[in-house]
């Protein structure tokens, strides 16, 4: 009984974090200038507006519609999500893209694996793709970061194509580290991005191996 109660409590906490994250991101998106919507995010090839469109795809597309898009993409999930994100970014206004997140703050969508923690990761990391890519100073609440940092494991790193072999991630703002080897120092939310396969703008990380996770200037 105790374990069941604890699991329910954790699930409620994660769902509350998801709702808060979506509402806060929607408010932030409403403040972006037109040029910022068209700036490059940390997602390769995606502007901020493409990322925002992708974030709400799970709310807007039914399962049959999603499967239909996957068929059009010949079963290639990456190709499907890229095409849909670009299409929807062009079809909807920036006001609509923000509203999709706000209006679906409590939507129960989750990725195919990982449950609500994975849904929170989806929202948080894509939000950081936008804010870090645009050089905005948004800081994530510690409780959301802790939920996601606890989810980092070899299987998740492989899924997101993150290569952390030979390095130890060391947060400078939280009592947290992961891995073993040459230390890479940075803010916990920036280190979280490394675990999701992202490379960061110059100046975000410290340590001998930090250059391995830094974006070339021409990609910034």
N, C-alpha and C positions, 0 to 999 in steps of 0.2 A: 504493500500500500504506500509506504514511504517513497519508494522509487517512482511509482506512478504519479504521485503528487508532485515530486520534484520535476519530473519530465513535463508535466502540464504547466508547472510554474515557469520552467525555462521556455517552453513554447510560447506562453503568453508574453514573456519578456522580449523574445525575439520578434514576435509579431508587433508589439508596441514600438520596438526600435525600427522596424520596417516602415510603419506608418509615419513615424516622426521623420525619418530620413526622406521619404517621398515628399512630404509636405515642405520640409526645409529646402529641398532641391528645387521644388516648383517655385517657391518664393525667390530663390536665387536666380533661377532661369528668367523670371519676370524682370530682373534688373539688368540683364545683358543687353548691350548695344547690338545693333544689326551687324557690325563688323565682327564682334566677338562670336556671334552665332556661326559665322563662316570661317572662324579660325580653326587650325588643326588641333585635334585632341591628342591624348596619348595613344588612342587606338589608331593603328597604322591605316592611313587613307581615309579616316573619318573626321569630318568637321564636328564641332560641338553639336550642331543641329542633327547630324546623322546619329550621334550617340543618343541624344534625347529621344529621337524617333524610335531607335532600337529598344530603349528602356521600357517603352510602353507597348511593345509588340504583343507581349503575352496577355495584356488586358484587352486589346482590340481585336485580335484574331482568334477565332474559334479554333478548336482542334482540327475539324475538317479543313478549314481554310489554311491552317498552318501546314497540314499534310499535303494539301494541294500545291502550296508554294514549294514544298520540299520536292515534290514530283517534278515541278517545272525546273528545278535546279538539279535534276537527275540524281537526287539523293545526297547532294553535297550540302551539308548544313551551313558551312561557312559561306558558300556562294549564295545560299538562300537568304541568310540573315543580312548579308551585305546588300543584296538587291532590294530587299524589302525596306531596309533602313534608308537607303538612298531615295527610293520611290516615295516613302512616307514623309521623309524630310522635305521633299519638294511639294508634296500634296497638302501639307498642313502648315498653318501659320505658326509662328513662334509662340503666340499666346495659346494656341491649341496644344502644342507640344508640352508646355508647362502644365496646362490644365489636365492633361491625361494623367500625369503623375499625382497631382493634388486630388483629383476626383476618384482615383483608385488607390488611395492611401491604404485602405484596408482590404484590397483585393487579395484573394487567397492564392494567386498564382505562385507556383514554384518551378524551378528548372526541372528537367527530367530526373536528375539525381541531386541529393543533398538536402531536400526539404526546405524549411523556412530559413535556416542558417545560410543556405546557398542563395536563397532569394535576397536576403540582406546583403550578402557579398556582391551579388549582381548589381544591386542599387548603389551600394557604397563605392565599389570600384569604378563603375561607369560614371558616377558623380565625380570621383577624383580624376578620371580621365578628362573630364571637362575642366574642373577648377584648377588642377595642376597644369594642364595643358595651356590654360589661359593665364596662368600666373596669379590666380586669385588666392587669397590668404585664408580660405575656409579651413577650420580645424574641426575634426570629428570628435564627438563626445567619447570619453574613455570607454563607457559601457559598450558601445557599438564596436569599437576597435577590439576590445577584449574578446567579445563573442567570436569575431572572425580570426583573430590571432590564434585562438584555441583550436580552430578548425584546420590549421595548417599541418599537413602531414605529407609523406612521400607521394601518396596517391593523388592528392589534390595538386601538388606541384607538377606531376606528370601530366595531369589533365589540362592544366593551363600552360604547359610548355615552359615552365620556369626551371632554369638550371641553376641550382644553388650549391652544386658540388664544390667542396673545398672552401666554403665561406660560412661565417657565423654572423647572422643578422643581430645587431645589438641596438636596441632602442635607446635613444638619449632622453626621452621624455616619459618613459614607462619602465618599470622593472620587468623587462621581457627580452628574451633572446631566443634564437633558433639556429640549429645546425652546429657545425664544427669546422674550424679552419681559420683562415684569414678574416679578421673582424671587419665588417662593413657597418658603419655607424650612420644613423639618421633618425628622423622622427618616425614614430611607430607607424603612422599612416603611410609614409613613403616606403617603409620596409614592407608593409602589406602589399603595396603595388608590385614589388619585386616578386612576391610569392604568387602573383597573378600574371607573371610573365611580362610585366611592363619594364620599359627603360625610362629613366627620369631625366629631366633637364639638368644641365651642369650646375653644380653647387648644392645639390640636395643631399649628397652622400659624402662620407669621409672614409678613409682607409685605403690601403694599397690596392685592393681589388675593386674599389668603387667605380673606376673607369669602365669596368666590364658591364656595368648596369646603367651607364650614362648614354643618353642619346647623342649622336653626332650633331654638330651645329646645323648641318643642312636639313636635318629632320625637325628641328625645333620650330 
